[in-house]
Amino acid sequence: MNTQFDVSAVRSDFPILDRLIRGNNRLVYLDSGATSQKPVSVLDAEREFYTKHNAAAHRGAHQLAEEATELFEGAREKVATFLGAKSEAIVFTKSATESINLVAYSLGNALPGSKFHIKPGDRIVVSEMEHHANLIPWQELAKRTGAELVWFSVDPNGRLDLSNISDLINEKTKVVALTHQSNVLGTINPINEIAKQVRKVGAFFVLDACQSVPHFAVQVSELDIDFMAFSGHKMLAPTGVGVLWGRQELLDEMPPFLTGGSMIETVSMESATYLPAPKRFEAGVPNMAQVVGLGAAVDYLNKLGMENIHNHEIQLTKLAIDGLSQIKGLQIIGPTNLEMRGGVVSFAIEGVHPHDLGQALDQYGIAVRTGHHCAWPLIKKFKVVATTRASLYLYNNTADIEALVSGVERARDYFVGR
């Protein structure tokens, strides 16, 4: 396979891929859409923080506190550079879910008269392909404020139906919240095209980038959006760290989501004032070691090159789609062409429940995801009870795809017969 990096060398950086599981089968890890594996450099960075520099960042004048602060803020700068952003616009959270909730709750907390205030008659626009993390917070905001929730539908090919975009995103619209790449379909949405309509009506545009930032180059300067959320654990970093990027002028004016220490400008017994972003949204002792690990993950991704990673994944995706499409009774859920598509392949087999298929593949050492993938409305739209999902990443190789296709075929023959 032609690629711009040595996949064998990459795999050697991930100790878990050396494991033998389920009867001495080699591990074929195809569930990176749920969480990615971690390279040694990330594991070392997190461990070194604890063994050499552990102290509360932004607190204390002693050497360890200074080192912890430098490492923490250094990681922020790495993430900002990775996204083509300013470091002041990078807010660290515990997850993308918290990042999206931060925006939703901040808007919900805004007082009448504020440009952030959501009121009855306002409209919030989402889509049928959203992960629950970018759906339920907006459902709840609509309930709390009396706003109207509407959504883009998904066509049979797994693409957003934009034919009624001007009707959905109209003068009543206050928020548009969409995924960049579907975690089920692999569809990459035309964000800049949608942004033109968002700007016409003066709404806020929130992007769920969990499945895009880890897999291809995302530069916020090239996306006409207002907020973007993603998770570290899906991009080689430790669990427990998420990122919110927002336009600086918006973050500095928004009411805080959580309050407490570290985000305070002044305090009296009656009231408090808040620091500018990002500290305004980082109450409490931060998840320092995880953020340092995220910085190391960004270093690793930069070393390989995001364009190389995306090209590698697309080559594997083509192999997977071509191979799986030959299996009798198998339906791929989502686009089968590679245009505006990422390395996620979901499928269903007539007569075989996805949970049964997942357990069968597990017996061969193949780790995939089965179920509704936290996208229940989308699964219902395609009239299937669930799907099996293979999600690819930079450490997967041709042998992994061959194992998947062979394993699915064996399992299908077992459950349905030839």
N, C-alpha and C positions, 0 to 999 in steps of 0.2 A: 504494500500500500504506500502511495506517495504521501508523505507528510513532511512538515517542516521541523519536526522534532522526533527524537528517537523514543518511540513508545516503550521499548524495553527498558531504557534508562529511566524513563519517567516511572514506570511500574516499580522499579527497584527503590524508589523513594517512599513507597507506601507499604509499610511492613505488613499490614493486614491482608494484603493481596497474596502473601505467601502462605496463608492459612489453608489447611485441608479441612473440609467439613463434610458432614453427612456421608459417612462411609468412605472417607479418604478421597472425596472429590475435591478438585481445586475450586476455590471460590471464584465465581463469576458474578461480580457485583454490578447489577443493572438497576440500582435504586438511588442514583445520585440526585434525582429530582426531589427525593424526600430528605436525604442528607448525604453530603459527600464524605469520602474518606479523607484522611489527613496525612500530608507528607511529613517526613522526619523533621524538616526545618521548622514547621509550625509547632510540632510537639516539643521540640527543643526550645523554641522561643518562649512558649508558655511555661515550661519547667524552669528555664533560666530566670524568668521574672520572679518566680516564687523562691528560688534558691539563692538569688543574688541581690534582688532589688525590691523585695516585697515591702511596701509601705503604702499608706493612703495618698493617692495622687491629689495634688492641690491642697494638701493639709500638712502642716509641719515645715519647719525650717532646717531639719536635719538632712544629712546626705541621702539616705535612702528615700525620703520623701521627694527630694529633688530629682533623683534618678527615676523614680516611678512616674513623676509628672512629665519628665522629658520623654520617656518611652511612650507614655499614653498619648501625649500631644504629637509625638513623632509619628505614631500610627495614624492619627487623625490626618496629618499632612499627607501621608502615603495614600490614604483612601481618597482624599480630595484630589490629589494629582491623578490618580487612577480614573477619576470621573471627569476630569477637566473642570474642577470646581474650586472654590475658595474654602479653606479649612474652617472658617467661621460658619459655613453653611452645612457642616457635617455634624449631626447629632447622633450620639451613640445611645442605643436602647438595648433591651435584652433580646429583641426579635423584630422581624418585619411586622408581625402582628401587632406588637406594641407600637411600632412606628406609625402604622395606619390608624390605630386607636388614638394615638397622640393627636393626629390631625383632626380626627372626628370629634374627640372630646374638647379640643381647644376651640373648634368652631362652635360646638354646642355650648361652651362656657362664655362665649363672647356676648357682651351686653348689647341691648338694642341701641341702634345708632352706629355700631361698629360695622365696618365693611365685612367682618367675618361672621356677623350674626346670621343665624339660620332661623327662619320664621315660617309660619303657615303660609302656603302658597308658593314657597320656594321649591325648586326641583333639584333632586339628586339623581344623576344618571350613572348606571353601571352596565354590566352585560351579563348574558347567560353563561359566559365561560369563566366567570370569576371564581377564584378560590374563596372558600368561606371567609378567610381573613380579610378579603377585600369586598365582602358582601354584607356580612352580619353587622360590622360596625356602622355601615351606612343605613341598614335597616333600622338599627336601634336609634341612630341620630334622627331619622325621619319620624320615628315614634315619639321621641322626646320633644321634638320641635314642631310637629305638624307638617313637616315638609312632605312633598310627594316623591316617591321612589319609582323611577321608570328605568327601562333597560333596552339595550340593543339585543336583538335576537341573533342566533347563530345559524348559518345556512347549512344544508346537508353536507357540504364539503369541509365544514369546520372553520369557516371564515365568518367574521362579523358582517352582518347585513347592514350596510351603511346607506341603503336607499332612502331611509327616512331620517337621516342625520339632522336635518334642519328642523324637523318636527320634534325630535327628542331633545336636542340641545337648542332650546329656544330662549327667549328673553327672560323666562322664569328660572332658568337653570343657574344654580349657585355652585354646584360641585359636579365634576365628571371624574369618576374613579374607574380606571381600567387596568387590566393586566397588559404587560408588554409582550410576554409570551405565555401561552396557555400551558399549565402544568399537566394537562390531560391530552390536548390535541397537538401540541408542538407549534401551533400557529403563532406567528409573529405579527402583531397588529400594526397597521399603518398610523403610528402615533402622530407624526407631523401633519398628515392629512386631516385627522380628527381635530388636532390642535387649532387648525384654521377656524373651524366652527366654534370651538371653545372660546377663542379670542374675540370672535365677532360679538358674542353675548356677554363677555366679561366674567366668565365663571372661573373657578379654580380647577386646575387639572392635577389629579393625583395619580401617580403611576406605580403599580405593583411590579417591581423589577426583579423579583426573586428568581425567576427563571431566565433572565436575560443577562444581568450583570456578571454572573459567573461564567457565561458561555460565549459572549461576543462583546466587542468593544462598545461601551455605552458612554457617551460624552453628553453631559447635561447641557452644554452650550449648543449642541445640535438638536436638542429636543425642546420644543416650546411648551414646557410643563412648569408646574409650580412646586410640586413635591414628588419625591421618589423614595420608595422604601425597598429594602432588601435585607437578607439575612447572611451572616457570616458563615454559618454551618453548611450552607449549600455551595460555598466557594472555597473549600479546603480549610476554613478557619474553625476554631473551637465553637461549641454550642454556647448559647447564652449571650450572644452579641448580635445586635441588629443595627441598621443604619437608617437614618432619615436624612435625606438631602432636601433643603427647601430654599426658595429664593430668600436671600438675606433680609431684604426689606420686609418680607412677610413674617419671617421667624422673629424678628426683633419686635414686631407689633402684636403678635398673637398672645393670648393669655396662656399661662403655663398649664401643663397637663397634670403634673405631680408637683407638690411643693414640699419644702424641707430645707435641709442644709445644702450649701454649695451653690444654690441658684439665687441667693439673696443679695440684693444691693444694700438695702437698709432695713432694719427691723425695730419696731417699737412694740409695746404691749398691745397697741390698738391695730397696727397695720404693718405692711411690708411692701417694699418695692423690689423689682426683679432685675437681674442682670440681663444684658443682651444675649442672643443666641451665640454659641450653642449651650452655654451654661444654664440659661433660663429653663432648658428642658432636660437637664441632667441632675436632678435632685438626688442626694444621697451619695455614698461612696460608689464610684463607678466600677464596672466589671473590667478591671484593669488588665489582668492576665489574658483574658479573652480578647480584649482590644489589641494587645500586643501581638497575640497570635494571628489576629486578622491582618495586622500590618505585615507579618511574615508571609501570610497567604497571598497578599497583594504582590509582594516581592516575587513569589514563585510564579504567579500568573504572568507577571511582566516579563520574567525570564523566558517563558515559553512563547509569549506573544498571543494576544487575544484573537487575532485574525487566524493564526495557525491553529489555535484550539478549535475555533468555530469550523474551519475547513476540515479538520480531522473528524469532528463529530458528524458533519454532514456526510462525509464519505461513509462513515459507519451507519448512519441513518439510512442511506440509500441501500446498503447491503441488507439491513434489517427489513426494510419495506419490501425489497425485491424477493428476499427469501421467504418471509412470512406470507406474502401474497400468493405463493404457490401452494399453500396448505389448504386442503379442502375444508370448506365451511368456515374459514377464518375471515373476519371483517375487520379492517383497520378503521379505527374511529379517528377521523381527522384527515387532513390533507395527505394525499399520497404523492404529490409533487414536492420538490424541494425548494420552491420559491417561497420566500418569507416563512421559513420553517426552521425549527430547532430540533435537537436530538432527543425527542420524546416520541415513543411509538406506543400507542394504546390499541388494544385489539380485543375482540371477543370471538369465541368459537361456538358455532351452533351445537347445542347438546352438551356443552361442557361449562359448568359454573366456573367463573374466574378464580374463586377461592380454591376449588379442587385443582385447577391448573397450576396455581401458584404453589400449592403444597407438593404437587408432582415435580415441578421444576426445582423446588427446594431439595428434593431427594437427589437431584443431579448436581447439587452445589450452586444452582442458579438463583440469585436473589433478585426478585422483581416485586413490584407493588401490585396488590389486587384490591378492588373495592371501588368506592366512588371518588377517591382521591381528594376529599374535602371540596368537591365540586358537584354536589348532589343535583342541583338543577340542570347542569349540563348533561350528566349521565341520563337523567330522565328525558331530556330533549332527544337523545339518540335512541331512546326506547330499549335500553339494555339495563339489566339489573346491576351490573358492575362491569369493569374491564380489567384486563391484565395490562400493566404498564411497564415497559422497559425504558429507563431513562439513562442516557449515556453521558460520559465525561471524558476528560483528557487521558485518563489511565486505561480506558477500554481499548481493546484491539480486535482485529479480525477474528481471532479465535473465540473471543467472547460472543460475537454475533453468530458465528457458526454453531457454538454450543447452544445458544438461545433457539435458533431455528430448528436444530436437531432435537432439542429437548421438547419444544412445543409439538413437533411432529410425533415424537414418541408418545407424549402424553395424550395427544388427540387420538392416536390409534388405539391406545389402551382404553380410553373412556368411550369412544364411539365405534371403533373398529375400522378396518380398512374399507 
